[in-house]
């Protein structure tokens, strides 16, 4: 079971940096932590830091070529495109993988505020 997330250009790998943190990215990070705890392999690629990964995947390269950066983020489950243009929820990812969602997910701690 493998999930690949092709993120738009962000300042760091999770996007959880800088003065204002997008709550959508916090939810995605929480989902990634929960899935890893369940034994799912999760890879994230950031367009700003890993452009080669986007070009190395033919499907991703074609989607970007045809639609531009608005197609990001792209989520792939087991090599198939699951969602484009927005992040899936943890529950959607669990359904796509055929696994039960954790009742109690690990939570990202936010510092500052």
N, C-alpha and C positions, 0 to 999 in steps of 0.2 A: 504494500500500500504506500503510495507516494503522492504527495501534493507538491506542485511547483507554483509559486506565485511570482509573477513578473510585475514588479511595482514600477510606477512612474518615477522620475528622478526625484530623490529625496536626499536630505542632508546626511542621513545615516541609514543603516540597513533596515531598521524597524520603523523609521519615521518618528520615533518617540524622542525627539530632540528639538532644540530651539525653544524660543519663548512661548509659542502657542502650540499645544499638542492637539491634533485632530482626534476627537473621540472615536471616530471610525477606525483610526489606526490602533488605538488602545484596544478596541474590541477584537480587531484582527490579531494583534499580538497575543491577547488572552486565548483566542481560539488556537493559535499556533502552539502555545504552551500546553494547552489541554490535549491537543492531538498528539504532541510528542510524548506526553505522559502516557498516552494510550498505545504507544509503539508505532505511530505513523511517522514516516520519514517526510519532513517538510523542508523544502528548499525555497529561499526567497532570493530574487535577483532584483537589484536596484539599477535602473537605467543609467543613472549618473555614474555609478561605480563599477558596473559589470556589463557594459554594452555588448561585449563579445557573446555573452550568454544569450542575449536576445537574437543575435544574428546566427548563432550556432543551432538554434531550434527553428527548423524550417517553418513550422506552423506559426510560431510567434513572429518571425521575420515577415511572413506573408500578411498576417493580420496588421502589423504596423505599417507595412508598405501600402496596403489597401485603405486603411482607416486613419492613419496618423496616430499621434500620441493619445488622442481621446479614447482609444480602445483600451488603454491601460487603466487599472490593473487587469491582468489576465490571470485567471486561476485554472490550472490544469490538474485533473485527477487521473492518475494512472495513464498519463500520456494523452488524455482527451481533454479538449477545452470544455470547461464547465461553465465559466462565467467571464464576461468581459465588461469593462467600463465601470465596474464597482466590485467591492469585495463581497464574497458570500458570507452568510452568517455561519457560526460554529455548527448550528443544527443542520444547515444545508450541506456543509462539508461532511458531517457524520452520515447523513442520508446517502450522499454520493458514494461514500466509502462502505456503506452497509454496516456501520457500527453504531452502538448506543452512545448517545451523549453522556458525558459525566454529569452526575447530579451536582457535584460541587467542583467547579472549575478553579484552577489556580488563577490568582488575580495579579495584574500588574500593579506594582506600587508606584504611585505618583509622588514625586518629591516637589515641594514648592507649592505655588498656588496663589 
